């Protein structure tokens, strides 16, 4: 039997779940109490420079469609559960994902919820971090995961489009979601938003948060023509226009860009929003040492760096590899999996820290600060708890992590300078 035939023969229960929480997950990883719904919407940026057809002398424009998957707290009595049909890394193979969200369910009523944007890498799609989208929605957020045109598995195009459009897409979707009308718009607190970006999503998130580009990358072979990236430099009108007081906090997972000198210390120091970086210590795509430089140079804000020891570029963000991705003939497993870490374990840890960080900065839940005040090296934490669960004075184990589970991790915090 071929691999494809074996996959086809799997029973329905073998569909790929995105909502698995391991028994050893940290405290804030499990789903919240709210049943959730999901809708797919398309927003259109009008009159956008057509990077794919631009030249040094001509910059035609077009209308740029962005498909967005939106998860939200649903009305009481909603029956949970649903599926997603997602395209994989080869741009052709599809898989069925199973989750907790009910398609097109009526939203909850009587309250509003902060907004969190989710932005994938190059390439990727809106389902790559669907586990985070569902998880945060179950805890009282509206989450919006973007399909970035020219940057998805099925329409991957010239890298220059991603470089130019990514932060603009993010800013535009925030604006569209904040101004959304109807029953869904009625529950969105559009004045309070966070952003989670992975890889090129992290690149865009840093620019959106204030980090203007340096001059160094403007002449790279893959830069968009006509000096378009100059518009994203420190002090440029377009970059200044991206500033949005509704954006309150940013998580950048494996952020790309400092490894190619897209920012200098001056540009990164312009960020004044709370920032968390998640990274693998052997990342050779965004390059771990260069992500540490981002951590060093974002001196205008209080920031955290969560490190997964010995993980590569897939640390924290991607959902576990679907069964179809195991086919050696497709050769796409490495886009999802890690050689050392289990994806579900990393996803759970990311859910835990994203919950603490967003609850603190978007909901003002000061109790969540305890989950971000940690011994730097998890292995240095001391478990000292009585049989009745009382923590002793010498207990320094990571808050929220069960005994023996805070291993292979580091968490660093630096204050604004």
MOFEN-V675886 format. One record per run of one state. SS is the DSSP state (~ for helix, > for strand, _ for the rest). FROM is the first residue (numbers start at 1). LEN is the number of residues. If there is no record, write none. Layout:
BEGIN
ss/from/len
SS/FROM/LEN
SS/FROM/LEN
END
This chain:
BEGIN
ss/from/len
_/1/2
~/3/6
_/9/3
~/12/3
_/15/1
>/16/2
_/18/18
>/36/14
_/50/1
~/51/3
_/54/7
>/61/14
_/75/7
>/82/6
_/88/6
>/94/6
_/100/2
>/102/2
_/104/3
>/107/1
_/108/5
>/113/7
_/120/4
>/124/1
_/125/5
~/130/8
_/138/3
>/141/7
_/148/4
>/152/1
_/153/6
~/159/20
_/179/3
~/182/4
_/186/2
>/188/11
_/199/1
~/200/9
_/209/4
>/213/1
_/214/2
~/216/4
_/220/8
~/228/5
>/233/1
_/234/3
~/237/6
_/243/4
>/247/7
_/254/4
~/258/3
_/261/4
~/265/4
_/269/5
>/274/7
_/281/7
~/288/10
_/298/5
>/303/6
_/309/14
~/323/4
_/327/6
~/333/3
_/336/7
~/343/20
_/363/3
~/366/7
_/373/4
>/377/1
~/378/3
_/381/4
>/385/1
_/386/5
>/391/1
_/392/17
>/409/6
_/415/3
END
